[in-house]
Amino acid sequence: MKILIAPTSLSQNLGITALDPLRERGAELVANPYGRPMTADELIPALRGVDGVIAGLDTFSAEVFAAAPQLAVVARYGVGYDRIDLQAARSAGVRVTNTPGANGHSVAELAVGLMFAVARQIPQTSTAVAAGEWPRFQGIELAGRRLGVLGLGAIGAATARMAQGIGMEVLGFDPGLSAEQIGQLGVTAAELEEIFAHSDVLSLHIPLNEHTRHIISAERINAMPQGAIVINTARGGLIDEQAAAQALDAGHLHGIGLDAYETEPPTDSLLVGHPRVVATPHSGAHSEESVQRTAAAAVKNLLTVLDGGQPLNPVD
């Protein structure tokens, strides 16, 4: 059995206990050598003789599946699968799975951390003090403000709970849930445009697809209250980065917290380096606890498929 371990947080640490079930089977573990998500061109040679992949944010195109006849399963280490051509996977007979909920608490903590960091400009003030300055940045309090959450899966729901704990009122939108189900989370159900119109802070927890790309558009940003904050720990393509940069420059947005970008690494982003943006390197799931939980869930899915069973979390 030959398994490619592609997520950067795992490929640099193949000794973690979550991978023990693979070692116990005598599997040959092959690490991603690039220190970043692998492109389709890089995956094609790497998949020679590989039976299964624990995948990060790597690009699995139709060409990749066509070049890997032995491949049986791509087990996503995480939730999103927008970089996997599911139709091509089905045609090739490759099962695709994910790990919903495994990294939920970790990503939610980062989302809330970014809210505080942006509201009080914590990184900017730290940098200024380290440079010998003694500035007086005026931030805003989160308590008493309204948080809008787009997507109330495991991560969005956890973010809502944490925000309630610091005194925020929470509005939520999720087309997969009824108003009653949203209410059971202690969240007020709202239509999409209501979320934009009434949220002082907006946190994104939705997948990237043809319907959600640039859902944070110039029009919707302008509909938000003056001085609003946008937090994105989901997928970069959800935000029109040019429109967001213009809103920051115009003073309409107080700030933005980003853990995901249209291009990663974000070498040419208009937002990275902006004085009112706090940027992290798509690291929401990179806590010790989350890495173990998510890896264990991905390994279980992978081995279940290789043993001929039905995985707990199929997305194909």
C-alpha positions as CSV (number, residue, x, y, z in Angstrom):
1,M,0.0,0.0,0.0
2,K,1.4,3.4,-1.0
3,I,-0.1,6.5,0.4
4,L,0.6,10.2,-0.6
5,I,0.4,12.5,2.4
6,A,-0.1,15.9,0.8
7,P,-1.3,18.4,3.5
8,T,1.7,20.6,4.5
9,S,0.9,20.3,8.2
10,L,1.2,16.5,7.9
11,S,3.8,16.0,5.3
12,Q,6.4,17.7,7.5
13,N,5.4,15.5,10.5
14,L,4.8,12.0,9.3
15,G,5.4,10.7,12.8
16,I,2.2,11.9,14.3
17,T,0.1,9.2,16.0
18,A,-2.9,9.8,13.8
19,L,-1.0,8.1,10.9
20,D,-0.2,5.0,13.0
21,P,-3.0,2.9,11.4
22,L,-1.3,3.4,8.1
23,R,2.1,2.3,9.4
24,E,0.5,-0.7,11.2
25,R,-0.7,-1.8,7.7
26,G,2.8,-1.5,6.4
27,A,1.9,1.4,4.2
28,E,4.6,3.3,2.4
29,L,4.0,7.0,3.2
30,V,5.2,9.5,0.6
31,A,5.4,13.1,1.7
32,N,4.5,16.2,-0.3
33,P,8.0,17.7,-0.9
34,Y,6.9,21.2,-1.8
35,G,5.8,22.7,1.5
36,R,2.6,24.0,-0.1
37,P,-0.4,22.6,-1.9
38,M,0.6,20.5,-5.0
39,T,-0.4,21.6,-8.5
40,A,-1.9,19.1,-11.0
41,D,1.4,19.0,-12.8
42,E,3.2,18.0,-9.6
43,L,0.6,15.5,-8.6
44,I,0.8,13.5,-11.8
45,P,4.3,12.1,-11.3
46,A,3.8,11.9,-7.5
47,L,0.8,9.6,-7.9
48,R,2.7,6.8,-9.7
49,G,1.8,3.6,-7.9
50,V,-0.2,5.4,-5.2
51,D,-3.3,3.7,-3.9
52,G,-4.7,6.6,-1.8
53,V,-4.1,10.2,-1.0
54,I,-4.7,12.2,2.2
55,A,-5.2,15.5,0.4
56,G,-4.8,19.1,1.5
57,L,-5.6,22.0,-0.8
58,D,-4.0,20.3,-3.8
59,T,-5.4,20.4,-7.3
60,F,-6.9,17.2,-8.6
61,S,-7.9,17.8,-12.2
62,A,-9.2,15.3,-14.8
63,E,-5.7,14.9,-16.1
64,V,-4.5,13.9,-12.6
65,F,-7.1,11.1,-12.3
66,A,-6.4,10.0,-15.9
67,A,-2.7,9.6,-15.1
68,A,-3.3,7.6,-11.8
69,P,-5.1,4.3,-12.7
70,Q,-4.2,2.7,-9.4
71,L,-5.6,5.5,-7.3
72,A,-8.7,4.4,-5.3
73,V,-9.4,7.2,-2.9
74,V,-8.7,10.9,-2.2
75,A,-9.4,11.6,1.5
76,R,-9.6,15.3,2.1
77,Y,-7.9,16.5,5.2
78,G,-10.5,19.1,5.9
79,V,-13.9,20.1,4.5
80,G,-13.7,21.9,1.2
81,Y,-13.3,20.1,-2.1
82,D,-13.5,22.8,-4.7
83,R,-10.0,21.9,-6.0
84,I,-11.1,18.4,-6.8
85,D,-12.8,17.6,-10.1
86,L,-15.6,15.3,-8.7
87,Q,-17.0,14.3,-12.1
88,A,-13.5,13.2,-13.2
89,A,-13.1,11.3,-9.9
90,R,-16.4,9.5,-10.4
91,S,-15.4,8.6,-14.0
92,A,-12.1,7.2,-12.8
93,G,-13.8,5.2,-10.0
94,V,-12.0,7.2,-7.3
95,R,-13.8,7.8,-4.0
96,V,-13.6,11.3,-2.5
97,T,-14.2,11.9,1.2
98,N,-13.8,14.8,3.6
99,T,-13.7,15.4,7.4
100,P,-16.5,17.7,8.4
101,G,-16.4,18.9,12.0
102,A,-12.9,17.7,12.8
103,N,-11.3,21.1,12.5
104,G,-14.4,23.1,13.4
105,H,-13.3,24.4,16.8
106,S,-9.8,25.3,15.6
107,V,-11.0,27.4,12.6
108,A,-13.7,29.0,14.7
109,E,-11.2,30.1,17.3
110,L,-9.1,31.7,14.5
111,A,-12.2,33.5,13.1
112,V,-12.9,35.0,16.5
113,G,-9.3,35.8,17.0
114,L,-9.2,37.7,13.7
115,M,-12.3,39.6,14.8
116,F,-10.5,40.9,17.9
117,A,-7.2,41.4,16.0
118,V,-9.0,43.6,13.4
119,A,-11.3,45.4,15.8
120,R,-8.4,46.5,18.0
121,Q,-5.6,46.4,15.3
122,I,-3.5,44.2,17.5
123,P,-0.8,43.2,15.0
124,Q,-0.4,46.8,13.9
125,T,0.0,48.1,17.4
126,S,2.4,45.3,18.3
127,T,4.6,46.1,15.3
128,A,4.6,49.8,16.2
129,V,5.6,49.2,19.8
130,A,8.4,46.8,18.7
131,A,9.6,49.7,16.4
132,G,9.9,52.0,19.4
133,E,6.7,53.8,18.8
134,W,3.9,54.5,21.3
135,P,0.8,54.9,19.2
136,R,-2.8,55.4,20.2
137,F,-4.9,53.3,17.8
138,Q,-8.6,53.6,18.5
139,G,-10.3,50.3,18.1
140,I,-13.9,49.1,18.5
141,E,-15.6,46.7,21.0
142,L,-17.2,43.5,19.7
143,A,-19.6,43.1,22.6
144,G,-23.0,44.5,21.7
145,R,-22.4,44.4,18.0
146,R,-24.1,42.1,15.5
147,L,-22.3,39.2,13.8
148,G,-23.6,37.8,10.5
149,V,-22.5,34.2,9.8
150,L,-22.7,32.8,6.3
151,G,-22.8,29.1,6.6
152,L,-23.8,27.3,9.8
153,G,-22.0,24.0,9.5
154,A,-19.6,22.9,12.2
155,I,-17.3,25.8,11.9
156,G,-20.0,28.5,11.4
157,A,-22.0,27.1,14.4
158,A,-18.9,27.1,16.6
159,T,-18.1,30.6,15.6
160,A,-21.6,31.7,16.5
161,R,-21.4,30.1,19.9
162,M,-18.1,31.8,20.7
163,A,-19.4,35.2,19.5
164,Q,-22.5,34.8,21.7
165,G,-20.1,34.2,24.6
166,I,-18.5,37.6,24.2
167,G,-21.9,39.4,24.0
168,M,-22.5,39.6,20.3
169,E,-26.0,39.2,18.7
170,V,-25.7,36.6,15.9
171,L,-27.6,36.5,12.6
172,G,-27.2,33.4,10.4
173,F,-27.8,32.3,6.8
174,D,-27.5,28.8,5.6
175,P,-29.7,27.5,2.7
176,G,-29.3,23.9,3.9
177,L,-31.0,24.7,7.3
178,S,-34.5,25.7,8.2
179,A,-35.2,28.8,10.3
180,E,-36.1,26.4,13.1
181,Q,-32.8,24.6,12.9
182,I,-30.9,27.9,12.8
183,G,-32.9,29.1,15.8
184,Q,-31.9,26.0,17.8
185,L,-28.3,27.3,17.5
186,G,-29.3,30.4,19.3
187,V,-28.9,32.3,16.1
188,T,-31.5,34.5,14.4
189,A,-32.2,33.3,10.9
190,A,-32.0,36.0,8.2
191,E,-32.1,36.2,4.4
192,L,-28.8,36.8,2.6
193,E,-29.3,40.5,1.9
194,E,-30.4,41.1,5.5
195,I,-27.1,39.7,6.7
196,F,-25.2,42.2,4.7
197,A,-27.5,45.1,5.6
198,H,-27.4,44.5,9.4
199,S,-24.0,42.9,10.2
200,D,-21.3,44.9,12.0
201,V,-19.0,41.9,11.5
202,L,-19.4,39.3,8.8
203,S,-17.8,35.8,9.0
204,L,-17.7,33.5,6.1
205,H,-18.0,29.7,6.4
206,I,-19.3,28.6,3.0
207,P,-17.8,26.5,0.2
208,L,-16.5,28.1,-3.0
209,N,-18.5,27.2,-6.1
210,E,-20.1,28.9,-9.1
211,H,-22.8,30.4,-6.9
212,T,-20.6,31.7,-4.1
213,R,-17.6,33.1,-6.0
214,H,-17.3,36.8,-5.2
215,I,-20.4,36.6,-3.0
216,I,-18.7,39.5,-1.2
217,S,-19.0,41.9,-4.1
218,A,-18.7,45.7,-4.3
219,E,-22.5,46.0,-4.1
220,R,-22.8,43.9,-1.0
221,I,-19.9,45.5,0.7
222,N,-21.5,48.9,0.1
223,A,-24.7,47.6,1.6
224,M,-22.9,46.8,4.9
225,P,-23.0,49.3,7.8
226,Q,-20.2,51.9,7.9
227,G,-17.2,50.6,9.7
228,A,-18.0,46.9,9.3
229,I,-15.5,44.1,9.5
230,V,-15.2,41.1,7.2
231,I,-13.6,37.8,8.3
232,N,-12.8,35.0,5.9
233,T,-11.4,31.7,7.1
234,A,-13.1,29.7,4.3
235,R,-12.1,30.2,0.7
236,G,-10.4,33.2,-0.9
237,G,-12.6,33.4,-4.0
238,L,-15.6,34.3,-1.9
239,I,-14.3,37.9,-1.7
240,D,-13.8,40.3,-4.7
241,E,-10.4,41.5,-3.4
242,Q,-10.3,44.6,-5.6
243,A,-13.8,45.7,-4.3
244,A,-12.7,45.0,-0.7
245,A,-9.5,47.0,-1.1
246,Q,-11.5,50.0,-2.5
247,A,-13.9,49.8,0.4
248,L,-11.0,49.8,2.9
249,D,-9.4,52.8,1.1
250,A,-12.7,54.7,1.2
251,G,-13.1,54.0,4.9
252,H,-16.3,52.1,4.5
253,L,-14.9,49.0,6.1
254,H,-13.1,49.2,9.5
255,G,-10.9,46.2,8.5
256,I,-10.7,42.7,7.1
257,G,-9.3,39.5,8.6
258,L,-8.1,36.9,6.1
259,D,-7.0,33.3,6.3
260,A,-7.8,32.5,2.6
261,Y,-7.0,34.2,-0.6
262,E,-7.9,34.2,-4.3
263,T,-4.4,33.0,-5.1
264,E,-2.3,31.2,-2.5
265,P,0.3,32.2,-1.6
266,P,-1.1,35.7,-2.1
267,T,1.8,37.2,-3.9
268,D,-0.2,39.9,-5.7
269,S,-3.2,40.4,-3.4
270,L,-4.4,44.0,-3.0
271,L,-5.3,43.2,0.6
272,V,-2.2,41.7,2.0
273,G,-0.1,44.4,3.5
274,H,-3.0,46.9,3.7
275,P,-2.8,48.7,7.0
276,R,-6.3,47.6,8.0
277,V,-6.0,43.9,7.0
278,V,-4.8,41.1,9.3
279,A,-3.6,38.2,7.2
280,T,-2.8,34.6,8.3
281,P,-1.5,31.8,6.0
282,H,-4.6,29.6,5.6
283,S,-3.8,28.2,9.0
284,G,-7.2,28.0,10.7
285,A,-6.9,24.2,11.1
286,H,-3.3,24.3,12.2
287,S,-3.7,23.6,15.9
288,E,-2.1,20.5,17.5
289,E,-5.6,19.2,18.4
290,S,-7.1,19.9,15.1
291,V,-4.2,18.3,13.1
292,Q,-4.6,15.0,15.1
293,R,-8.5,14.9,14.8
294,T,-8.6,15.8,11.2
295,A,-5.7,13.4,10.2
296,A,-7.4,10.6,12.2
297,A,-10.7,11.1,10.4
298,A,-9.0,11.3,7.0
299,V,-7.1,8.1,7.7
300,K,-10.3,6.3,8.7
301,N,-12.0,7.4,5.5
302,L,-9.1,6.3,3.4
303,L,-8.7,2.8,5.0
304,T,-12.4,2.2,4.9
305,V,-12.4,2.7,1.1
306,L,-9.3,0.6,0.6
307,D,-10.9,-2.1,2.6
308,G,-14.0,-2.0,0.3
309,G,-16.3,-0.3,2.7
310,Q,-18.5,2.8,2.6
311,P,-16.7,5.9,4.1
312,L,-18.5,7.9,6.8
313,N,-18.0,11.2,4.9
314,P,-18.2,10.7,1.1
315,V,-18.5,13.9,-1.1
316,D,-18.6,12.1,-4.5
